[in-house]
Amino acid sequence: MLRMDHVVYPVWDAQKTLDFYSGVMGFALTATYSGPDWGGYPWLMMFFAPGDGRELVLVALKGAKRPKHDGLAKDVRHLAFAEKSLKSLSHWRGKLKAKNIEYWEERHGPQRSLYFADPNGMILEITAPPSKPGTKTRAAALAAANKWIAN
C-alpha cells in the first residue's frame, strides 16, 4: 500500500506563509528550493515538517494572481492534521484565540475538529482523536458511493 509522502499547494504571500506555518502551526522549515521560471513565475518552495514524517510543500509564485472564488463552500478543500486527544484541542483553541485567528468547531462522530484559514485562505483542520483509516475497501462504502453516483 502506498503511503502519503507530501502535498503541495500554491501560496500568495511567502512571508505570511513562513510566519504562520513556523510560528502558529509550529512546523519546522526543513528545506527551500527556488528558481527563475515555473510557468512563467519566479518561485520559492518551502518544505514544512508537521512532525509525522511527511511534508507540506508550499509554493510561492512571485506575481501570480490568486484564482477567483469558484462558489464552492470554503471548507470543501482543506488540509487536516490530527491531535492525539480531545483534550489537546484546548491548546489549539487558546493558541488560535491568542493569535486572533477565527475558527469554528464541528463534531464528526467521535471526533471534534477546529477549522481555520491560513494567510492564503487555505482551510486547515485540527481533529482529535486521529482518524483510523482502514486498508481495504469496505463493500458497504463502495455500494454507497456507487448508489450516489448512479442517482
Helices and strands as residue ranges (DSSP letters): E 6-11, H 14-19, I 20-24, E 28-38, E 41-49, E 55-61, E 78-82, H 89-98, E 103-108, E 111-117, E 123-128, H 139-150
